Amino acid sequence: MEDTLATNPLLDFSGLPRFADVRPEHVAPAVRSLLEDYRMLIDQLTRDAAQPTWDSFIVPMTEAGERVGRAWGVVGHLHSVMDLPEWREAYNAMLPEVSRFYAELGQNLALFHKYKALHDSPEYATLSPVRQRILDHEVRDFRLSGAELPDALKPRFQAIQEALSQLGAKFSENLLDATNAHAEWIEAEADLSGIPDDARSAARAAAEKDSKPGWKFTLQMPSYLPVMQYADNRALRERMYRAYATRASEFGKAEWDNGPLIGRILALRQEESRMLGYRSFAEVSLVPKMADSPEQVLGFLRELAAKAKPFAVRDLEELRAFAAAELGLDDLQPWDVSYAAEKLRQARYDYSDQEVKQYFPEPKVLDGLFGVIRALYGVDILPDEAPRWDPDTRFYRIEKNGDLVGHFYLDLHARETKRGGAWMDSARSRYRGTQGSTTPVAYLVCNFPGPVDGKPATFSHDDVLTLFHEAGHGLHHLLTRIEELAVSGIHGVEWDAVELPSQFMENFCWEWDVLCGMTAHVDTGEPLPRSLYDKMIAAKNFQSGMQTVRQLEFSMFDLRLHDEVQPDSNAAEASVAIDKVMGLLDEVRQEVAVLIPPAWHRFPNSFSHIFAGGYAAGYYSYKWAEVLSADAFEAFEEAGAGKGSLLDAETGARFWREILAVGGSRPALESFKAFRGREPRVDALLRHNGMVTA
């Protein structure tokens, strides 16, 4: 083992991941070795005739699973942030084996009987409530994994699990490849009219990197958004919009078309659900969540839509009237919306996003974020050293009174080899096992613009919100006090509650006492003027009605897609026609949307949250958790009333104790009520979004 450990860094669990040493060729031998060890342990434990106990059964199972999870987690992380051909190949080569292993694990009847035997034994009553909850979840998850299926059906169920993993990975890769493939080359400077200087500089640098003249704009967010928001060139906006809206569809390369993948994914999820005895995948998805049924979720979404749509209609009417009167756009098109909205915002509130952006240089924003965390929870965030996957990545430690709490990596800037969006993931969890205690380690990943022309990167206020959001997920993972792996940090938290800490953190980005300390103009060093902040607050709920119905559109589409749409046949290679998917989306839009995209728009083909992420029949979680987070933040508003600051340490300590510290060790609703002293209410969310009538 010493030789193997020395030569394969993925098998070294003594500390942090060895990113400086790990190579694609390490993946297959390390993962296969760990899976084989795990299989041997399972065989040994299931053959043992003795009554299983927590120490003799759960502990070794947990620790073997943790080793596999940590090693494969590093591989998956690198596939996301460094998607080079050799890493993609190494990841995809092992993905079927890993998927097959977990499918087999979930269907191992002998293993299930061991868990049930412990669950039904006298020892169960002597276990802590946390350990009882873990066992309850294990029994539930075995049933959802097909453990009780007849033996004749288990191979098919395993094949479905394996196929879904591969289809999800392929969906994500197609989207990344299609995003990277498109570029708009601008040679005449006049065509750049309206585009901010920093976006122009980045586009010039991108062209120089390709040894070409002019400016290169791509579909990566830091390049795409400034064009859509500021470019006076309407034809450029239309080309960029069309390219973005049709990524990974039949309008591009056939091998990147996600349409057939969507059809297979939906059919396989439906087949899997029927095998488990459920009517739809939506029902399966909700079993481990807070919500009880698809009907309950749909009712929640429709109630919100009924309250939001009148505001959305008003928003669009105002935008169309302004675009016609002031911009000469009598036929407002989708590629005009961001542009017209920015012009209306500037006209109404006398400021632009670009003006605000100059006050948010990256170093000040990070100082501000760390200051908020320090004020709320009394912890210090300090730079630290560790091997990293990219020189641009940073590493920090969190301490409380000099004691180590955890670590996190911060990877902020967009790269061509990095999948889009922003996310937090676990590198290591808090756990006390036979080898002692481990502290948690998190990845915080964003896709912000990087430094240009020797100046630090500057963030839009939306970027700042995103950073605080992901930091909220990170704190949920890092500030846990639970030492049982299955419910430590973010583990075991109901999916529709997991966004509570992240969305909660966003609220602080609108507070003057927070913002004034985290701004310094990138050229002058001057802090954000109070007058500009007041304009931002006045504009905070600008078009919030349109934004809300857009999120509700995505949520209802996702839920109904996984609850109502049936495959076109019952054959083994059944699929769902993309026309049927688009038809449902049109139906949802007729109900809740106010702005209908062109018929050629292929939104589902890039909806990676539900086809390549964990949000299938769960995208509603963002709105569900937003109710919880707005209500939780109201406690800070109440505590800080009249004090000039909402950074109340006493309320922060209670939020840590009742929400962050407990992880998944108890139901999320219990944690919320322990913090708030009552059931959640929707009032605070509607108030925060300006959707209350006088």
C-alpha positions in Angstrom: 0.0 0.0 0.0 2.9 2.4 0.7 4.2 2.2 -2.9 0.7 2.7 -4.3 0.0 5.6 -2.0 3.3 7.2 -2.9 2.7 6.9 -6.6 -1.0 7.7 -6.8 -1.9 10.9 -5.1 -5.7 10.1 -5.3 -5.1 7.4 -2.8 -3.5 9.8 -0.3 -6.2 10.8 2.3 -3.7 12.2 4.9 -4.5 15.8 4.0 -5.7 18.1 1.3 -6.0 17.0 -2.4 -2.6 16.9 -4.1 -3.6 18.9 -7.1 0.0 19.6 -8.1 0.6 15.8 -8.4 -2.6 14.3 -9.7 -2.7 13.4 -13.4 -5.4 11.8 -15.6 -3.5 8.5 -15.6 -4.0 8.2 -11.9 -7.8 8.2 -12.1 -8.6 4.6 -13.3 -6.1 2.7 -11.0 -7.1 4.8 -7.9 -10.8 4.6 -8.4 -10.8 0.9 -9.3 -8.7 0.1 -6.3 -11.0 2.0 -3.9 -14.1 0.3 -5.5 -12.5 -3.1 -5.1 -11.7 -2.4 -1.4 -15.2 -1.2 -0.9 -16.7 -4.3 -2.5 -14.6 -6.6 -0.4 -15.7 -4.8 2.7 -19.4 -5.1 1.7 -18.9 -8.8 1.0 -17.3 -9.3 4.4 -20.0 -7.3 6.3 -22.9 -9.0 4.6 -21.5 -12.5 5.1 -21.1 -11.8 8.9 -23.9 -13.6 10.7 -23.6 -11.4 13.7 -26.2 -8.7 14.5 -24.9 -5.5 12.9 -24.1 -2.6 15.3 -23.3 1.0 14.6 -19.6 0.5 15.3 -19.2 -2.9 13.6 -21.2 -2.0 10.5 -22.0 1.7 10.0 -18.5 3.0 10.8 -16.6 0.8 8.3 -19.2 1.4 5.6 -19.0 5.2 6.2 -15.2 5.3 6.0 -14.9 3.2 2.9 -17.6 5.3 1.2 -15.8 8.5 2.3 -12.6 7.4 0.6 -14.3 6.7 -2.7 -16.3 9.9 -2.4 -13.2 12.0 -1.8 -11.1 10.5 -4.6 -13.9 10.6 -7.2 -14.9 14.1 -5.9 -11.4 15.4 -6.9 -11.8 13.8 -10.4 -15.3 15.3 -10.8 -14.1 18.7 -9.7 -11.2 18.7 -12.1 -13.6 17.7 -14.9 -15.6 20.8 -14.1 -12.8 23.4 -13.7 -10.2 22.0 -16.1 -12.1 20.3 -18.9 -9.1 19.4 -21.0 -9.4 16.4 -23.4 -7.3 14.2 -21.2 -9.3 14.9 -18.1 -12.6 14.6 -19.9 -11.4 11.2 -21.2 -10.2 10.0 -17.8 -13.5 11.1 -16.1 -15.7 9.6 -18.8 -13.8 6.3 -18.8 -14.5 5.7 -15.1 -18.0 7.3 -14.9 -19.8 4.1 -16.0 -17.9 2.0 -13.5 -18.6 4.4 -10.6 -22.3 4.7 -11.6 -22.6 0.9 -11.9 -21.0 0.5 -8.5 -23.4 2.9 -6.8 -26.4 1.4 -8.6 -25.3 -2.1 -7.4 -24.7 -0.7 -3.9 -28.3 0.7 -3.7 -29.7 -2.6 -4.9 -27.7 -4.9 -2.6 -30.5 -6.7 -0.8 -28.1 -8.3 1.7 -26.7 -4.9 2.6 -30.2 -3.4 2.8 -31.1 -6.2 5.3 -28.2 -5.3 7.4 -29.3 -1.7 7.6 -32.9 -2.8 8.3 -31.7 -5.2 11.0 -29.9 -2.4 12.8 -32.8 0.0 12.2 -35.2 -2.6 13.8 -32.9 -3.7 16.6 -32.9 -2.6 20.3 -29.8 -0.6 19.7 -31.7 1.8 17.5 -33.5 3.2 20.6 -30.2 3.9 22.3 -28.7 5.8 19.4 -28.7 9.6 19.3 -31.5 11.3 17.2 -28.8 12.2 14.6 -27.8 8.5 14.2 -31.4 7.4 14.1 -32.1 10.0 11.3 -29.1 8.6 9.4 -30.5 5.1 9.6 -34.0 6.3 8.6 -32.5 7.9 5.5 -30.4 4.8 4.6 -33.5 2.6 4.6 -35.4 5.2 2.6 -32.6 5.6 0.1 -32.2 1.8 -0.4 -35.8 1.6 -1.4 -35.4 4.5 -3.8 -32.3 2.8 -5.2 -34.3 -0.3 -6.1 -33.1 -2.6 -3.3 -36.6 -4.2 -3.0 -37.0 -4.8 -6.7 -37.3 -8.4 -8.0 -33.9 -9.8 -9.0 -35.0 -10.0 -12.6 -35.5 -6.2 -12.8 -32.3 -5.1 -11.0 -30.0 -5.3 -14.0 -32.3 -3.0 -16.0 -32.5 -0.6 -13.1 -28.6 -0.5 -12.8 -28.4 0.0 -16.6 -30.7 3.0 -16.3 -28.6 4.6 -13.5 -25.4 4.1 -15.5 -27.0 5.5 -18.7 -28.4 8.6 -16.8 -24.9 9.4 -15.4 -23.4 9.2 -18.9 -26.1 11.2 -20.5 -25.8 14.0 -17.8 -22.1 14.2 -18.3 -22.5 14.3 -22.1 -25.2 17.0 -21.8 -22.8 19.2 -19.8 -19.9 18.6 -22.2 -22.0 19.4 -25.3 -23.1 22.6 -23.7 -19.5 23.6 -22.9 -18.3 22.7 -26.4 -21.2 24.5 -28.1 -20.6 27.6 -25.9 -16.9 27.7 -26.7 -17.4 27.1 -30.4 -19.1 30.4 -31.2 -17.3 33.7 -31.5 -18.2 37.1 -32.9 -15.2 38.9 -34.5 -15.5 42.7 -34.7 -13.0 44.5 -36.8 -14.6 48.0 -37.0 -14.4 50.0 -33.7 -17.6 51.7 -34.6 -19.4 48.4 -34.1 -18.4 48.4 -30.4 -20.5 51.5 -29.6 -21.9 51.3 -26.1 -19.8 48.4 -25.0 -17.9 49.3 -21.7 -14.1 49.7 -21.9 -13.3 46.7 -19.7 -15.4 44.4 -21.9 -13.7 45.8 -24.9 -10.3 45.3 -23.4 -11.1 41.7 -22.5 -12.4 41.1 -26.1 -9.2 42.6 -27.5 -7.1 40.4 -25.3 -9.1 37.4 -26.5 -8.4 38.3 -30.1 -4.7 38.8 -29.4 -4.6 35.4 -27.7 -5.8 33.9 -31.0 -3.3 36.1 -32.9 -6.0 37.9 -34.7 -6.9 41.6 -35.2 -10.0 43.3 -33.8 -12.1 42.1 -30.9 -13.4 38.6 -30.0 -16.7 38.2 -28.1 -17.8 34.8 -26.9 -20.8 33.1 -25.3 -19.0 33.0 -22.0 -21.0 35.1 -19.5 -18.4 37.8 -18.9 -18.2 38.4 -22.7 -21.9 37.8 -23.6 -23.7 39.9 -21.0 -22.0 43.2 -21.7 -22.9 42.9 -25.4 -26.5 42.1 -24.6 -26.7 44.9 -22.0 -24.8 47.7 -23.7 -24.0 47.2 -27.4 -25.8 49.7 -29.6 -25.3 47.4 -32.5 -28.6 45.7 -32.7 -27.5 43.2 -35.4 -24.6 42.1 -33.1 -27.0 41.6 -30.2 -29.3 39.6 -32.3 -26.5 37.3 -33.6 -25.2 36.8 -30.1 -28.7 36.1 -28.7 -29.5 33.6 -31.4 -26.2 31.8 -30.9 -26.7 31.7 -27.2 -30.4 30.6 -27.4 -29.6 27.7 -29.8 -26.5 26.3 -28.1 -26.3 22.5 -28.1 -29.4 22.2 -30.4 -30.2 21.0 -33.9 -29.2 24.4 -35.2 -25.5 23.6 -34.5 -23.3 20.5 -34.8 -25.2 17.3 -34.7 -22.9 15.7 -32.2 -23.5 18.6 -29.7 -27.3 18.5 -30.0 -28.8 17.9 -26.5 -32.3 17.4 -27.8 -32.0 13.6 -28.2 -30.2 13.4 -24.8 -33.2 15.2 -23.1 -35.6 12.7 -24.7 -33.6 9.7 -23.4 -33.1 11.2 -19.9 -36.8 11.9 -19.5 -37.8 8.4 -20.7 -35.2 6.7 -18.4 -36.3 8.7 -15.4 -39.9 7.8 -16.0 -39.0 4.1 -16.5 -37.0 4.1 -13.3 -39.9 5.8 -11.4 -42.5 3.2 -12.6 -40.1 0.4 -11.6 -40.1 1.9 -8.0 -43.9 2.0 -7.9 -44.3 5.8 -8.4 -46.4 7.5 -11.0 -43.7 9.9 -12.1 -40.1 11.0 -11.5 -41.5 14.2 -9.8 -43.0 11.9 -7.1 -39.6 10.1 -6.6 -37.7 13.4 -6.5 -40.0 14.8 -3.7 -39.6 11.8 -1.3 -36.5 13.2 0.4 -37.5 16.9 0.1 -39.6 19.2 2.3 -42.5 19.4 -0.1 -45.0 16.5 0.0 -46.3 16.2 -3.5 -46.1 17.6 -7.1 -49.6 19.1 -6.5 -48.4 21.0 -3.4 -45.4 22.4 -5.2 -47.5 23.4 -8.3 -50.0 25.1 -6.0 -47.1 27.0 -4.3 -45.7 28.1 -7.7 -49.1 29.1 -9.1 -49.9 31.1 -5.9 -46.6 33.0 -6.3 -47.3 33.4 -10.1 -50.7 34.9 -9.4 -49.2 37.5 -7.1 -46.2 38.3 -9.4 -47.7 38.3 -12.9 -49.5 41.7 -12.5 -46.2 43.2 -11.6 -44.5 41.5 -14.5 -47.1 42.7 -16.9 -46.6 46.3 -15.7 -42.8 45.9 -16.0 -43.1 44.8 -19.6 -45.6 47.5 -20.6 -43.2 50.1 -19.1 -40.2 48.6 -21.0 -42.1 48.5 -24.3 -43.3 52.1 -24.0 -39.8 53.3 -23.1 -38.2 51.4 -25.9 -40.6 52.8 -28.5 -40.5 56.4 -27.3 -36.8 56.7 -26.4 -34.9 54.1 -28.4 -37.0 53.9 -31.6 -37.7 50.2 -30.9 -41.3 49.8 -31.8 -41.0 46.0 -32.0 -39.1 45.1 -28.8 -37.4 41.8 -29.5 -35.8 39.4 -27.0 -32.3 40.6 -27.9 -33.4 44.1 -27.1 -34.7 43.4 -23.6 -31.5 43.6 -21.6 -30.3 46.6 -23.6 -33.6 48.5 -23.2 -33.9 47.6 -19.6 -30.4 49.0 -18.9 -31.3 52.2 -20.8 -34.6 52.5 -18.8 -32.7 51.9 -15.5 -30.2 54.6 -16.4 -33.0 57.0 -17.4 -35.2 56.3 -14.4 -32.5 56.0 -11.7 -29.6 57.9 -13.3 -27.0 55.2 -13.0 -25.8 52.1 -14.9 -24.5 48.7 -13.8 -21.2 49.6 -15.4 -20.9 52.7 -13.2 -21.6 50.6 -10.1 -19.1 47.9 -11.2 -16.2 50.3 -11.0 -16.7 50.5 -7.2 -16.4 46.7 -6.7 -12.7 45.7 -7.3 -12.2 42.1 -6.4 -9.9 42.6 -3.3 -12.3 45.0 -1.6 -15.3 42.7 -2.3 -13.5 39.8 -0.8 -12.5 41.9 2.3 -16.2 42.9 2.6 -17.4 39.4 2.3 -15.0 38.1 4.9 -15.9 41.1 7.2 -19.6 40.2 7.1 -18.8 36.6 8.0 -16.5 37.8 10.8 -19.2 40.1 12.2 -22.0 37.5 12.1 -20.1 34.5 13.3 -16.9 35.7 15.0 -14.6 33.7 12.8 -11.5 34.9 10.9 -10.7 34.1 7.3 -7.0 34.0 6.5 -4.9 33.3 3.4 -3.3 29.8 3.4 -1.2 27.6 1.1 -2.2 24.4 -0.6 -1.7 22.7 -4.0 -4.1 24.2 -6.5 -5.4 23.2 -10.0 -4.8 26.6 -11.5 -2.5 29.5 -10.5 -5.5 31.8 -10.4 -7.1 29.8 -7.6 -6.7 30.9 -3.9 -7.0 29.0 -0.7 -8.1 30.2 2.8 -8.5 28.9 6.3 -11.3 29.7 8.8 -10.5 30.0 12.5 -12.5 30.6 15.6 -10.5 31.9 18.5 -7.4 30.6 16.9 -8.8 27.1 16.4 -9.1 25.7 12.8 -12.7 25.4 11.6 -12.1 24.6 7.9 -10.6 25.5 4.6 -11.9 26.6 1.2 -10.6 27.1 -2.3 -11.8 30.1 -4.3 -11.8 29.9 -8.1 -13.4 33.2 -9.3 -12.6 33.8 -13.0 -14.0 32.4 -16.2 -11.8 30.1 -18.3 -12.6 28.2 -21.5 -11.9 24.9 -19.8 -14.3 25.6 -17.0 -18.0 24.8 -17.1 -20.3 27.9 -16.8 -22.2 29.1 -13.8 -21.2 29.2 -10.1 -21.3 26.5 -7.5 -20.0 25.2 -4.2 -18.9 21.7 -3.6 -17.4 19.6 -0.9 -13.8 18.6 -1.0 -13.9 17.0 2.5 -16.5 17.0 5.2 -16.4 17.3 9.0 -16.2 13.8 10.5 -15.0 12.0 13.6 -14.0 8.5 12.7 -11.6 5.8 13.7 -8.6 7.8 12.3 -9.6 10.9 14.3 -11.3 14.1 13.2 -11.3 15.8 9.8 -12.2 19.5 9.3 -14.3 20.4 6.3 -13.0 21.8 3.0 -15.1 23.4 0.3 -14.7 24.5 -3.3 -16.3 27.9 -4.2 -16.3 28.4 -8.0 -17.6 31.3 -10.0 -17.2 32.6 -13.6 -16.5 36.3 -13.2 -14.4 38.5 -15.5 -10.7 38.4 -14.6 -8.2 41.3 -14.3 -7.6 43.4 -17.5 -4.9 45.9 -18.4 -3.1 45.5 -15.1 -6.2 46.5 -13.1 -7.9 44.2 -10.6 -11.1 42.5 -11.7 -14.2 44.5 -11.1 -17.5 42.8 -10.2 -21.0 43.9 -11.1 -23.4 44.0 -8.2 -25.0 40.8 -9.6 -21.5 39.2 -9.4 -21.3 40.3 -5.7 -24.7 38.7 -5.1 -23.5 35.5 -6.7 -20.3 35.4 -4.6 -22.2 35.9 -1.4 -24.7 33.2 -2.5 -21.9 30.6 -3.0 -20.2 31.7 0.2 -23.5 31.0 2.0 -23.4 27.4 0.7 -19.8 27.2 1.8 -20.6 28.4 5.3 -23.3 25.8 5.6 -20.7 23.2 4.8 -17.8 24.7 6.8 -19.5 25.8 10.0 -21.3 22.5 10.7 -20.8 21.1 14.2 -22.1 17.7 13.2 -19.4 14.9 13.1 -21.5 12.2 11.5 -20.6 12.2 7.8 -24.0 11.5 6.3 -25.6 14.6 7.9 -22.6 16.9 8.3 -22.6 20.3 6.6 -24.7 20.2 3.4 -25.1 16.4 3.5 -28.6 15.1 4.3 -30.2 18.6 4.0 -33.5 18.5 2.1 -32.8 19.8 -1.4 -35.6 22.4 -1.3 -34.0 23.8 1.9 -30.3 23.7 0.8 -30.6 27.2 -0.8 -31.7 28.8 2.5 -28.2 29.8 3.7 -27.0 30.9 0.2 -30.0 33.1 -0.6 -29.9 34.4 3.0 -26.4 35.8 2.4 -27.4 37.7 -0.7 -29.6 40.0 1.4 -26.5 41.6 3.1 -25.4 42.9 -0.3 -28.1 45.5 -0.2 -27.2 46.9 3.2 -25.4 50.2 3.3 -23.2 49.3 6.3 -22.0 46.3 4.4 -21.6 47.9 0.9 -19.9 51.1 2.0 -17.0 49.1 3.5 -16.5 46.8 0.5 -16.2 49.4 -2.2 -13.3 51.5 -3.7 -13.4 52.9 -7.2 -10.9 51.0 -9.3 -9.2 54.2 -10.5 -9.7 56.7 -7.7 -10.1 54.5 -4.6 -13.2 56.5 -3.6 -15.9 54.5 -1.7 -19.4 54.0 -3.2 -21.2 57.4 -2.9 -24.3 57.3 -0.7 -26.2 58.9 -3.6 -25.3 56.1 -5.9 -26.3 53.5 -3.3 -29.7 55.2 -2.8 -30.2 54.9 -6.6 -29.4 51.2 -6.4 -31.9 50.7 -3.6 -34.5 52.6 -5.5 -33.8 50.3 -8.5 -33.5 47.1 -6.4 -36.9 45.8 -7.5 -36.6 47.1 -11.0 -38.4 44.6 -13.2 -38.6 42.1 -10.2 -42.0 41.0 -11.5 -40.4 39.9 -14.8 -37.5 38.2 -13.1 -39.9 36.4 -10.7 -42.2 35.0 -13.4 -39.1 33.8 -15.4 -37.9 31.7 -12.4 -41.5 30.4 -11.9 -41.6 29.5 -15.6 -38.4 27.4 -15.2 -39.7 25.8 -12.0 -43.1 24.9 -13.4 -41.6 23.6 -16.6 -39.2 21.4 -14.7 -41.9 20.0 -12.4 -44.5 19.4 -15.0 -42.0 17.9 -17.4 -41.1 15.3 -14.8 -44.7 14.8 -13.7 -46.8 14.8 -16.9 -44.7 14.1 -20.0 -44.7 10.5 -21.1 -42.2 8.7 -23.4 -43.4 8.1 -27.0 -43.3 4.3 -26.5 -42.5 1.6 -23.9 -39.6 0.2 -25.9 -36.2 -0.2 -24.3 -34.9 2.8 -26.3 -38.0 4.9 -25.6 -37.6 8.7 -25.8 -39.6 11.9 -25.5 -39.8 14.0 -28.7 -38.2 17.4 -28.3 -41.4 18.8 -29.8 -43.4 17.5 -26.9 -40.9 19.1 -24.5 -41.1 22.4 -26.3 -44.9 22.1 -26.4 -45.1 21.9 -22.7 -42.7 24.8 -22.3 -45.0 26.9 -24.5 -48.0 25.9 -22.4 -46.2 26.9 -19.2 -45.2 30.2 -20.8 -48.8 31.0 -21.8 -49.7 30.6 -18.1 -47.0 32.5 -16.3 -44.7 34.3 -18.7 -45.1 37.8 -20.1 -42.2 37.7 -22.6 -42.4 34.8 -25.1 -39.0 33.9 -26.8 -38.9 33.1 -30.6 -40.0 29.6 -31.7 -36.4 28.7 -32.5 -35.2 29.3 -28.9 -34.0 26.0 -27.4 -33.9 26.8 -23.6 -34.2 23.2 -22.5 -31.0 22.2 -24.4 -29.0 24.4 -22.0 -31.0 23.7 -18.8 -28.1 21.9 -17.2 -29.6 22.3 -13.7 -32.2 19.6 -14.4 -30.4 17.5 -17.1 -26.8 17.6 -15.8 -27.2 18.7 -12.2 -29.2 17.7 -9.2 -32.3 19.8 -9.7 -34.5 17.5 -11.8 -38.1 18.1 -10.5 -36.5 20.3 -7.9 -35.8 23.6 -9.6 -38.7 25.0 -7.5 -36.3 24.7 -4.6 -34.9 28.2 -5.4 -38.3 29.8 -4.8 -39.2 27.5 -1.9 -36.0 28.3 -0.1 -36.3 32.0 -1.0 -39.4 32.1 1.2 -37.3 30.6 4.1 -34.3 32.8 3.5 -36.2 36.1 3.3 -38.1 35.2 6.5 -34.8 34.3 8.2 -33.2 37.6 7.1 -36.2 39.4 8.6 -35.0 38.3 12.0 -31.8 40.3 11.4 -33.9 43.3 10.2 -35.9 43.1 13.5 -32.7 42.8 15.6 -30.9 45.6 13.8 -33.9 48.1 13.7 -32.6 51.4 14.9 -29.0 50.3 15.4 -27.6 51.3 12.0 -26.5 47.8 11.2 -28.1 44.4 10.6 -24.8 42.6 11.4 -26.2 41.5 14.7 -23.8 39.0 16.4 -26.4 37.5 18.7 -28.8 36.7 15.9 -25.8 35.5 13.8 -24.9 33.1 16.6 -28.4 31.8 16.7 -28.5 31.4 12.9 -25.2 29.4 13.2 -26.5 27.3 16.0 -29.9 26.5 14.6 -29.4 26.4 10.9 -25.7 26.2 9.8 -24.4 24.0 12.6 -27.0 21.3 12.5 -26.6 20.4 8.7 -28.9 17.6 7.8 -29.1 16.2 11.4 -32.8 17.2 11.7 -35.6 18.2 9.4 -35.0 21.7 7.8 -38.5 22.8 9.0 -37.5 22.1 12.6 -34.3 24.0 12.2 -36.1 27.0 10.7 -38.7 27.0 13.5 -35.9 26.7 16.1 -34.3 29.8 14.7 -37.5 31.8 13.9 -39.8 30.5 16.6 -42.6 29.9 14.1 -43.5 28.5 10.7 -42.2 30.3 7.6 -44.3 33.0 6.0 -44.2 34.3 2.4 -44.7 38.0 3.4 -41.0 38.9 3.7 -40.2 37.5 0.2 -43.0 39.6 -1.4 -41.9 42.7 0.5 -38.2 42.2 -0.4 -39.2 41.9 -4.0 -41.4 45.0 -3.9 -44.5 42.9 -4.8 -46.9 44.4 -2.2 -49.7 46.7 -3.1 -50.1 49.8 -1.0 
